[in-house]
Amino acid sequence: DRRKDESLVDRLPSGRDYLMEAAGLAQRTGQAGLSGLYGLSEGVLGTAEAGAGALSQYVTGPLADAGFLPEDAGARVEAGLREWRAGQTWLRKHFTPQAESDIEAGFYSGIQSLAQNIPGLAASLATGNPLMALGSMTAATGGQAYGEARDQGKGRAMALTHAASQALIEYGTEALPVAYLLKDMAAGTPFFKMLWHQLATEMPGEQVATSLQDLMQWAALNPE
C-alpha cells in the first residue's frame, strides 16, 4: 500500500509543472492576441483590395483599354494590396495557437476577436458612437472574407458578394452587444452587471453569426 501511495504521489503534477503550464498558456494567449492584430490588418487590406479591384474594373481598366491611360493603375494597386494582405493572412494563421480542447480553442478565439476589435471599441468608447466599433468589425470580417474568396480563385464580383454577406452578418449580430457596452459604460454600470449584459447578448449572437457565416461561406466558396 505504501508503494502504491508513493507511486501516486510521483504521478501528481509538481509546482514546476504548473508553472510551465501557466507559462505556456500565457505564451499561447499572447500569440492569439498577436494573431488577432494581424487579422485586423488582413481585413483592412482586404477591404482596400476590394476597393482597388472595383476601381480597376469600372474606371482605370476601361480607360486603359480605351487608350486614355497608359496602364490599369487600379489593377497594379490591387495586386500590391493582395500580396501584402496574403502576408498578413499567413502571419494570422502562423500565430494562431494550437488548442487541445474546444474550450481552449474558444478561449483563444475570444482573445483573437478582442485584439482585432480593440481599436474600434476604443474609438467608440471615446466618441460614444457605436458605428466606430461596428465599422471596424465589419470591415475586418468583410476584408478577410474577400481575400479568402480571391485566394480560392473566385472573381471580384463573387468575392465581393461573399464579403458583403459576411460583413452584414457580423454587423447584425454585434450591434446589440456594442450598444449595451456603450450604454453601460456611459451609465457607470457595475462590472458584473455589465459582464452579464455582454454574455447575454454576445453569446447567442456569436452562435448565430458562426452558423450563418459558415453556411454562407460554404454556399459561396463551394457552389458545386
C-alpha positions, 0 to 999 in steps of 0.5 A: 500500500505504501508503494502504491501511495508513493507511486501516486504521489510521483504521478501528481503534477509538481509546482514546476509543472504548473508553472510551465503550464501557466507559462505556456498558456500565457505564451499561447494567449499572447500569440492569439492576441498577436494573431488577432492584430494581424487579422485586423490588418488582413481585413483592412487590406482586404477591404482596400483590395476590394476597393482597388479591384472595383476601381480597376474594373469600372474606371482605370481598366476601361480607360486603359483599354480605351487608350486614355491611360497608359496602364490599369493603375487600379489593377497594379494597386490591387495586386500590391494590396493582395500580396501584402494582405496574403502576408498578413493572412499567413502571419494570422494563421502562423500565430494562431495557437494550437488548442487541445480542447474546444474550450481552449480553442474558444478561449483563444478565439475570444482573445483573437476577436478582442485584439482585432476589435480593440481599436474600434471599441476604443474609438467608440468608447471615446466618441460614444458612437457605436458605428466606430466599433461596428465599422471596424468589425465589419470591415475586418470580417468583410476584408478577410472574407474577400481575400479568402474568396480571391485566394480560392480563385473566385472573381471580384464580383463573387468575392465581393458578394461573399464579403458583403454577406459576411460583413452584414452578418457580423454587423447584425449580430454585434450591434446589440452587444456594442450598444449595451457596452456603450450604454453601460459604460456611459451609465457607470454600470457595475462590472458584473452587471455589465459582464452579464449584459455582454454574455447575454447578448454576445453569446447567442449572437456569436452562435448565430453569426458562426452558423450563418457565416459558415453556411454562407461561406460554404454556399459561396466558396463551394457552389458545386 
